[in-house]
């Protein structure tokens, strides 16, 4: 299936000046029809410089986030995903909350066949916190590469 001009016209951010939202609640995740409905393939987004704020201290937290999903009828529009992830920069939440919120929002918008998130948080207070979540077992016969983000040893 191809993306129609009407699908593109419905997008509010792609090809337009878009100011990063103040919070995830104000962000808009947009979607377009999957160009290969009925086929199972993996889409990967990697955000190696994700930031949010500690809800207690207000100090910045940094993570390397990897999102893998198998589309059903929709794919996420990447600029809207970038702006959504950027909206966490001034958002105070624990690592676990940020990570699972991102994944569940994507599931809500896309209804994918399968989705997983690996959120590899850099240490604060000497302890890295890595958060993993997925919608269920991945389908058989689909190549899902390893995320290959090493355990913390001075990640870089």
Backbone as ProteinMPNN parsed JSONL, in Angstrom:
{"seq_chain_A": "XXXXXXXXXXXXXXXXXXXXXXXXXXXXXXXXXXXXXXXXXXXXXXXXXXXXXXXXXXXXXXXXXXXXXXXXXXXXXXXXXXXXXXXXXXXXXXXXXXXXXXXXXXXXXXXXXXXXXXXXXXXXXXXXXXXXXXXXXXXXXXXXXXXXXXXXXXXX", "coords_chain_A": {"N_chain_A": [[0.847, -1.184, 0.0], [0.537, 2.188, -0.782], [1.424, 5.417, 0.462], [-0.939, 7.924, 0.553], [-1.61, 11.223, -0.786], [-3.49, 12.445, 0.804], [-3.021, 11.148, 3.238], [-0.516, 12.209, 3.846], [-1.11, 14.953, 3.932], [-2.587, 15.034, 6.238], [-0.776, 15.0, 8.273], [0.648, 16.86, 10.902], [3.176, 17.79, 11.48], [5.387, 16.917, 9.915], [7.476, 18.223, 7.461], [6.925, 20.755, 8.2], [7.419, 23.652, 10.284], [8.021, 22.822, 13.54], [7.626, 23.167, 16.911], [9.328, 21.848, 19.684], [7.398, 19.954, 21.976], [6.314, 20.874, 25.321], [5.935, 18.837, 27.157], [5.445, 15.256, 27.458], [2.709, 14.771, 27.492], [1.659, 16.822, 25.968], [2.635, 16.298, 23.493], [2.356, 15.107, 20.102], [1.991, 12.1, 18.614], [2.321, 10.887, 15.426], [1.015, 8.934, 12.693], [1.354, 6.923, 9.746], [-0.018, 5.031, 6.996], [1.144, 1.66, 6.855], [3.525, 0.749, 4.471], [3.76, -1.848, 3.695], [1.644, -3.693, 4.374], [0.545, -6.699, 5.872], [2.939, -7.999, 5.636], [5.597, -9.13, 7.677], [7.929, -7.28, 9.201], [10.725, -5.719, 10.787], [10.966, -2.611, 12.371], [13.302, -0.301, 13.485], [14.107, 2.129, 15.877], [16.572, 4.229, 17.183], [17.613, 6.052, 19.885], [20.165, 7.573, 20.98], [20.728, 9.676, 22.672], [18.787, 10.324, 24.59], [16.982, 12.253, 26.944], [15.759, 13.065, 30.216], [14.264, 14.279, 33.258], [15.145, 13.805, 36.679], [12.546, 13.136, 38.908], [12.694, 13.882, 41.548], [15.125, 15.244, 42.232], [15.502, 16.923, 40.08], [17.668, 16.773, 38.462], [19.388, 16.04, 35.373], [18.73, 13.068, 33.493], [20.077, 10.512, 31.456], [19.755, 8.439, 28.591], [20.155, 5.62, 26.407], [18.099, 4.684, 24.032], [16.371, 2.034, 22.502], [14.027, 1.126, 20.189], [12.08, -1.377, 18.908], [9.801, -2.546, 16.494], [7.115, -4.397, 14.982], [5.249, -3.526, 12.355], [1.673, -3.235, 11.972], [-0.992, -2.125, 10.666], [-0.064, 0.443, 10.621], [2.704, 2.776, 10.575], [5.012, 4.626, 12.559], [5.354, 8.109, 12.234], [8.418, 9.496, 11.738], [9.466, 12.075, 12.439], [7.571, 13.027, 14.223], [7.923, 11.159, 16.236], [10.518, 11.79, 17.042], [10.083, 14.384, 18.083], [8.312, 13.72, 20.114], [9.948, 12.147, 21.796], [11.801, 14.118, 22.456], [10.215, 15.725, 24.018], [10.418, 14.794, 26.587], [12.561, 16.001, 27.779], [12.273, 18.073, 29.669], [10.743, 16.86, 31.501], [9.804, 15.396, 34.468], [10.34, 12.258, 35.639], [10.655, 8.877, 36.782], [13.104, 6.487, 35.616], [11.929, 4.017, 34.886], [9.264, 4.741, 34.481], [9.397, 6.628, 32.355], [10.403, 4.96, 30.296], [8.493, 2.83, 29.965], [6.221, 4.335, 29.494], [6.778, 5.523, 26.991], [6.827, 3.236, 25.343], [4.192, 2.193, 25.714], [2.638, 4.28, 24.747], [3.336, 4.262, 22.031], [2.308, 1.742, 21.334], [-0.402, 2.236, 21.772], [-0.944, 4.152, 19.76], [-0.128, 2.898, 17.365], [-0.9, 0.182, 17.325], [0.788, -2.181, 16.945], [2.028, -5.324, 15.555], [3.926, -6.38, 17.21], [6.039, -5.075, 19.784], [8.974, -3.794, 21.315], [10.94, -2.266, 23.884], [14.143, -1.173, 24.742], [15.685, 0.404, 27.224], [18.455, 1.936, 28.07], [19.869, 3.224, 30.659], [22.09, 5.725, 31.71], [24.359, 5.792, 34.504], [23.391, 7.252, 37.643], [24.321, 8.256, 40.754], [25.898, 6.078, 40.838], [24.624, 3.774, 39.907], [23.491, 2.166, 37.121], [20.316, 1.993, 35.5], [18.552, -0.17, 33.699], [15.832, -0.613, 31.522], [13.411, -2.818, 30.309], [10.832, -3.755, 28.103], [8.147, -5.448, 26.538], [5.523, -6.255, 24.202], [4.778, -8.898, 24.156], [5.583, -12.302, 23.302], [7.831, -12.411, 20.553], [6.829, -12.736, 17.099], [7.218, -15.853, 15.327], [9.758, -16.699, 12.941], [10.592, -14.153, 12.189], [13.156, -11.923, 11.698], [14.748, -10.548, 14.321], [16.979, -8.404, 15.311], [19.607, -8.408, 17.798], [19.807, -5.961, 20.386], [22.261, -5.0, 21.151], [23.428, -3.094, 22.888], [25.862, -2.463, 25.091], [26.235, -3.695, 28.481], [26.642, -1.46, 31.25], [29.814, -0.084, 31.296], [31.289, 2.245, 31.454], [29.922, 3.284, 29.276], [29.793, 4.352, 25.908]], "CA_chain_A": [[0.0, 0.0, 0.0], [1.298, 3.433, -0.826], [0.909, 6.519, 1.257], [-1.613, 8.876, -0.316], [-1.427, 12.641, -0.485], [-4.366, 12.745, 1.945], [-2.31, 10.692, 4.436], [0.547, 13.176, 4.121], [-1.727, 16.227, 4.297], [-3.125, 14.92, 7.596], [0.316, 15.138, 9.232], [0.746, 18.246, 11.362], [4.542, 18.171, 11.822], [6.333, 16.61, 8.845], [7.581, 19.263, 6.441], [6.484, 22.036, 8.755], [8.128, 24.058, 11.495], [7.365, 22.245, 14.715], [8.307, 23.481, 18.166], [9.262, 20.701, 20.593], [6.381, 20.116, 23.023], [6.795, 21.069, 26.687], [5.803, 17.612, 27.939], [4.906, 14.153, 26.659], [1.249, 14.894, 27.397], [1.34, 17.791, 24.92], [3.222, 15.838, 22.231], [1.485, 14.386, 19.181], [2.607, 11.043, 17.819], [1.544, 10.713, 14.205], [1.222, 7.671, 12.002], [0.959, 6.817, 8.338], [-0.246, 3.62, 6.675], [2.31, 0.838, 6.581], [3.626, 0.502, 3.037], [3.833, -3.287, 3.435], [0.677, -4.406, 5.214], [0.521, -8.136, 5.638], [4.303, -8.527, 5.747], [6.187, -8.893, 8.989], [9.291, -6.755, 9.162], [11.039, -4.984, 12.006], [11.406, -1.221, 12.286], [14.082, 0.042, 14.682], [14.501, 3.508, 16.147], [17.577, 4.32, 18.224], [17.78, 7.414, 20.401], [21.298, 7.433, 21.894], [20.904, 10.861, 23.52], [17.514, 10.617, 25.241], [17.123, 12.896, 28.254], [14.6, 13.426, 31.024], [14.7, 14.819, 34.551], [14.79, 13.08, 37.892], [11.392, 13.837, 39.488], [12.986, 14.305, 42.917], [16.218, 16.216, 42.305], [15.511, 17.81, 38.919], [18.903, 16.562, 37.706], [19.134, 15.348, 34.106], [19.013, 11.651, 33.31], [20.395, 10.244, 30.058], [19.575, 7.041, 28.216], [20.259, 5.143, 25.02], [16.836, 3.963, 23.882], [16.19, 1.286, 21.264], [12.639, 0.697, 20.02], [11.852, -2.272, 17.776], [8.409, -2.955, 16.372], [6.626, -4.991, 13.746], [4.015, -2.801, 12.054], [0.451, -3.887, 11.525], [-1.517, -1.251, 9.623], [0.51, 1.784, 10.722], [4.077, 3.034, 11.005], [5.097, 5.931, 13.21], [6.037, 9.156, 11.461], [9.641, 9.627, 12.536], [9.65, 13.406, 13.028], [6.706, 13.115, 15.401], [8.568, 10.374, 17.291], [11.645, 12.591, 17.543], [9.539, 15.453, 18.916], [7.76, 13.079, 21.308], [11.065, 11.813, 22.683], [12.361, 15.396, 22.922], [9.314, 16.313, 25.016], [10.782, 14.302, 27.913], [13.732, 16.727, 28.289], [11.917, 18.854, 30.855], [9.715, 16.053, 32.16], [10.313, 14.675, 35.625], [9.786, 10.91, 35.853], [11.668, 7.856, 36.988], [13.518, 5.767, 34.41], [10.938, 2.994, 34.548], [8.065, 5.408, 33.979], [9.686, 7.152, 31.01], [10.602, 3.864, 29.346], [7.241, 2.12, 29.702], [5.293, 5.317, 28.91], [7.096, 5.627, 25.56], [6.383, 2.01, 24.671], [2.737, 2.038, 25.723], [2.079, 5.298, 23.84], [3.504, 3.743, 20.669], [1.336, 0.658, 21.159], [-1.72, 2.874, 21.685], [-1.084, 4.85, 18.475], [0.164, 2.061, 16.196], [-1.4, -1.194, 17.413], [1.702, -3.012, 16.166], [2.009, -6.767, 15.773], [4.82, -6.612, 18.347], [6.907, -3.933, 20.082], [9.804, -3.869, 22.518], [11.821, -1.13, 24.144], [15.284, -1.347, 25.618], [16.108, 1.735, 27.674], [19.734, 1.736, 28.746], [20.079, 4.483, 31.356], [23.427, 5.981, 32.246], [24.238, 5.79, 35.969], [23.403, 8.39, 38.555], [24.501, 7.633, 42.059], [26.688, 4.868, 40.669], [23.839, 2.609, 39.501], [22.69, 2.282, 35.893], [19.027, 1.302, 35.553], [18.107, -0.492, 32.348], [14.422, -0.995, 31.553], [13.019, -3.56, 29.117], [9.405, -4.084, 28.08], [7.639, -5.803, 25.214], [4.099, -6.573, 24.194], [4.607, -10.348, 24.272], [6.608, -13.037, 22.562], [7.89, -11.993, 19.147], [6.368, -13.754, 16.158], [8.238, -16.742, 14.786], [10.216, -16.475, 11.567], [10.902, -12.751, 11.924], [14.503, -11.629, 12.184], [14.774, -9.429, 15.26], [18.371, -8.337, 15.74], [19.913, -8.03, 19.176], [19.966, -4.517, 20.529], [23.71, -4.791, 21.192], [23.901, -1.994, 23.721], [26.56, -3.195, 26.156], [26.023, -3.34, 29.878], [27.439, -0.272, 31.566], [31.234, -0.14, 31.632], [31.74, 3.505, 30.866], [29.306, 3.277, 27.949], [30.085, 5.516, 25.088]], "C_chain_A": [[0.886, 1.237, 0.0], [0.627, 4.484, 0.047], [0.315, 7.55, 0.312], [-1.3, 10.305, 0.09], [-2.308, 13.046, 0.692], [-3.722, 12.319, 3.261], [-1.248, 11.712, 4.831], [-0.02, 14.527, 4.547], [-2.255, 16.218, 5.731], [-2.037, 15.088, 8.663], [0.488, 16.602, 9.622], [2.182, 18.709, 11.582], [5.539, 17.986, 10.685], [6.308, 17.7, 7.783], [7.159, 20.641, 6.913], [7.363, 22.384, 9.954], [7.346, 23.533, 12.69], [8.219, 22.537, 15.944], [8.218, 22.255, 19.073], [8.246, 20.94, 21.704], [7.022, 20.232, 24.404], [6.784, 19.796, 27.517], [5.271, 16.507, 27.04], [3.388, 14.235, 26.489], [0.821, 15.846, 26.285], [1.848, 17.366, 23.539], [2.19, 15.061, 21.406], [2.307, 13.365, 18.411], [1.725, 10.815, 16.598], [1.922, 9.408, 13.517], [0.794, 7.802, 10.545], [0.749, 5.331, 8.044], [1.064, 2.894, 6.383], [2.373, 0.552, 5.079], [3.645, -0.985, 2.677], [2.92, -4.052, 4.385], [0.68, -5.878, 4.846], [1.893, -8.785, 5.661], [4.827, -8.216, 7.135], [7.64, -8.499, 8.816], [9.488, -5.892, 10.397], [11.501, -3.578, 11.658], [12.129, -0.913, 13.594], [14.345, 1.539, 14.715], [15.489, 3.478, 17.312], [17.743, 5.781, 18.609], [18.911, 7.378, 21.428], [21.503, 8.611, 22.842], [19.591, 11.289, 24.168], [17.778, 11.253, 26.603], [15.761, 13.122, 28.898], [15.149, 13.993, 32.332], [14.296, 13.896, 35.681], [13.63, 13.832, 38.548], [11.639, 14.347, 40.901], [14.003, 15.433, 42.939], [16.198, 17.236, 41.18], [16.774, 17.683, 38.082], [18.591, 15.811, 36.408], [19.514, 13.87, 34.175], [19.18, 11.412, 31.821], [20.239, 8.759, 29.78], [19.848, 6.84, 26.732], [19.036, 4.246, 24.849], [16.779, 3.302, 22.505], [14.748, 0.769, 21.248], [12.572, -0.155, 18.76], [10.362, -2.569, 17.703], [8.131, -3.564, 15.009], [5.3, -4.308, 13.447], [2.851, -3.737, 11.729], [-0.078, -3.029, 10.376], [-0.821, 0.103, 9.563], [1.998, 1.735, 11.015], [4.091, 4.427, 11.642], [5.817, 6.903, 12.269], [7.222, 9.602, 12.302], [9.866, 11.015, 13.132], [8.781, 13.548, 14.276], [7.281, 12.294, 16.55], [9.732, 11.148, 17.892], [11.143, 13.701, 18.473], [8.928, 14.89, 20.208], [8.879, 12.751, 22.295], [11.71, 13.074, 23.258], [11.506, 15.995, 24.037], [9.617, 15.841, 26.435], [11.915, 15.111, 28.538], [13.452, 17.53, 29.551], [10.86, 18.154, 31.685], [10.353, 15.271, 33.302], [9.608, 13.346, 35.803], [10.937, 9.941, 36.067], [11.945, 7.119, 35.687], [12.452, 4.781, 33.94], [9.697, 3.62, 33.924], [8.288, 5.951, 32.572], [9.701, 6.028, 29.984], [9.276, 3.197, 28.971], [6.194, 3.065, 29.111], [5.524, 5.448, 27.41], [6.545, 4.416, 24.82], [4.862, 1.909, 24.607], [2.054, 3.082, 24.842], [2.19, 4.837, 22.385], [2.514, 2.618, 20.378], [-0.071, 1.233, 20.978], [-1.953, 3.483, 20.301], [-1.002, 3.895, 17.282], [-0.541, 0.706, 16.18], [-0.505, -2.148, 16.617], [1.473, -4.504, 16.432], [2.805, -7.08, 17.044], [5.675, -5.368, 18.535], [7.72, -4.256, 21.325], [10.601, -2.577, 22.636], [12.94, -1.61, 25.051], [15.764, 0.051, 25.963], [17.314, 1.551, 28.581], [20.142, 3.074, 29.374], [21.498, 4.57, 31.893], [23.309, 6.154, 33.756], [24.163, 7.19, 36.566], [23.468, 7.763, 39.922], [25.212, 6.294, 41.951], [25.936, 3.65, 40.179], [23.12, 2.897, 38.179], [21.388, 1.489, 36.066], [18.598, 1.08, 34.108], [16.696, -1.057, 32.43], [14.059, -1.644, 30.227], [11.543, -3.91, 29.211], [9.044, -4.488, 26.663], [6.2, -6.258, 25.331], [3.816, -8.052, 24.379], [5.732, -11.02, 23.518], [6.631, -12.553, 21.109], [7.379, -13.105, 18.232], [7.533, -14.626, 15.678], [8.588, -16.324, 13.363], [10.371, -15.004, 11.189], [12.288, -12.491, 12.508], [14.441, -10.381, 13.046], [16.192, -9.356, 15.8], [18.504, -7.974, 17.217], [20.105, -6.52, 19.249], [21.429, -4.119, 20.676], [24.164, -3.512, 21.888], [24.561, -2.655, 24.923], [26.119, -2.759, 27.546], [26.988, -2.234, 30.259], [28.852, -0.624, 32.0], [31.841, 1.14, 31.058], [31.226, 3.59, 29.448], [29.706, 4.502, 27.153], [30.017, 5.225, 23.642]], "O_chain_A": [[1.88, 1.296, 0.723], [-0.572, 4.43, 0.321], [0.98, 7.999, -0.622], [-0.787, 10.557, 1.181], [-1.919, 13.896, 1.493], [-3.842, 13.009, 4.273], [-1.099, 12.039, 6.009], [0.535, 15.177, 5.433], [-2.358, 17.268, 6.366], [-2.352, 15.297, 9.835], [0.474, 17.482, 8.762], [2.408, 19.89, 11.843], [6.438, 18.808, 10.509], [5.247, 18.054, 7.268], [7.051, 21.577, 6.12], [7.974, 21.505, 10.56], [6.147, 23.782, 12.82], [9.398, 22.186, 15.991], [7.141, 21.678, 19.217], [8.232, 22.012, 22.309], [8.132, 19.748, 24.627], [7.542, 19.681, 28.48], [4.709, 16.783, 25.98], [2.848, 13.817, 25.464], [-0.262, 15.692, 25.721], [1.527, 18.002, 22.535], [1.276, 14.442, 21.951], [3.206, 13.722, 17.651], [0.523, 10.578, 16.726], [3.002, 8.858, 13.733], [-0.006, 8.661, 10.176], [1.274, 4.473, 8.754], [1.968, 3.438, 5.749], [1.372, 0.155, 4.484], [3.557, -1.345, 1.503], [3.364, -4.944, 5.107], [0.8, -6.252, 3.679], [1.992, -10.012, 5.7], [4.533, -7.162, 7.699], [8.466, -9.282, 8.348], [8.524, -5.397, 10.98], [12.324, -3.384, 10.763], [11.631, -1.224, 14.676], [14.749, 2.138, 13.719], [15.267, 2.785, 18.305], [17.984, 6.637, 17.758], [18.658, 7.176, 22.616], [22.361, 8.552, 23.723], [19.314, 12.483, 24.283], [18.686, 10.841, 27.326], [14.756, 13.338, 28.22], [16.359, 14.162, 32.484], [13.232, 13.278, 35.643], [13.717, 15.046, 38.73], [10.869, 15.166, 41.402], [13.784, 16.46, 43.583], [16.806, 18.3, 41.299], [16.94, 18.403, 37.098], [17.638, 15.035, 36.353], [20.485, 13.485, 34.826], [18.499, 12.041, 31.01], [20.552, 7.923, 30.627], [19.779, 7.77, 25.929], [18.953, 3.176, 25.451], [17.094, 3.918, 21.487], [14.311, 0.074, 22.164], [12.958, 0.288, 17.679], [9.726, -2.817, 18.728], [8.815, -3.284, 14.025], [4.332, -4.479, 14.187], [3.036, -4.866, 11.276], [0.348, -3.196, 9.233], [-0.961, 0.832, 8.582], [2.496, 0.786, 11.62], [3.281, 5.288, 11.3], [6.779, 6.532, 11.596], [7.055, 10.035, 13.442], [10.408, 11.122, 14.232], [9.213, 14.126, 15.273], [7.149, 12.68, 17.711], [9.912, 11.162, 19.11], [11.722, 13.926, 19.536], [9.02, 15.514, 21.266], [8.77, 13.042, 23.486], [12.118, 13.09, 24.42], [12.023, 16.696, 24.906], [9.12, 16.431, 27.394], [12.208, 14.929, 29.72], [14.323, 17.648, 30.413], [10.162, 18.785, 32.479], [11.339, 14.562, 33.1], [8.411, 13.308, 36.086], [12.051, 10.162, 35.592], [11.124, 7.125, 34.77], [12.119, 4.72, 32.757], [9.145, 3.094, 32.958], [7.45, 5.751, 31.692], [9.081, 6.136, 28.926], [8.979, 3.024, 27.789], [5.364, 2.638, 28.308], [4.566, 5.48, 26.638], [5.877, 4.555, 23.795], [4.306, 1.576, 23.56], [1.009, 2.807, 24.254], [1.253, 4.999, 21.603], [1.947, 2.556, 19.287], [-0.834, 0.768, 20.131], [-3.038, 3.344, 19.735], [-1.725, 4.064, 16.301], [-0.754, 0.143, 15.106], [-0.98, -2.844, 15.72], [0.815, -4.886, 17.399], [2.412, -7.928, 17.844], [6.001, -4.682, 17.566], [7.236, -4.896, 22.259], [10.893, -1.898, 21.651], [12.712, -2.356, 26.004], [16.2, 0.797, 25.087], [17.2, 1.073, 29.709], [20.692, 3.944, 28.699], [22.03, 3.613, 32.456], [22.276, 6.611, 34.245], [24.765, 8.147, 36.081], [22.729, 6.821, 40.209], [25.138, 5.471, 42.863], [26.532, 2.582, 40.041], [22.247, 3.763, 38.118], [21.375, 0.437, 36.706], [18.314, 2.033, 33.383], [16.396, -1.877, 33.297], [14.352, -1.107, 29.158], [11.059, -4.314, 30.269], [9.573, -3.935, 25.699], [5.721, -6.599, 26.412], [2.694, -8.416, 24.732], [6.715, -10.381, 23.142], [5.582, -12.314, 20.51], [7.491, -14.285, 18.565], [8.681, -14.183, 15.634], [7.798, -15.673, 12.679], [10.291, -14.648, 10.013], [12.552, -12.802, 13.669], [14.122, -9.294, 12.565], [16.572, -10.157, 16.654], [17.635, -7.325, 17.799], [20.52, -5.889, 18.277], [21.789, -2.989, 20.347], [25.175, -2.921, 21.51], [23.889, -3.339, 25.696], [25.692, -1.625, 27.761], [28.046, -2.094, 29.645], [29.052, -1.372, 32.957], [32.79, 1.099, 30.274], [31.969, 3.921, 28.524], [29.93, 5.573, 27.717], [30.241, 6.115, 22.821]]}, "name": "protein", "num_of_chains": 1, "seq": "XXXXXXXXXXXXXXXXXXXXXXXXXXXXXXXXXXXXXXXXXXXXXXXXXXXXXXXXXXXXXXXXXXXXXXXXXXXXXXXXXXXXXXXXXXXXXXXXXXXXXXXXXXXXXXXXXXXXXXXXXXXXXXXXXXXXXXXXXXXXXXXXXXXXXXXXXXXX"}
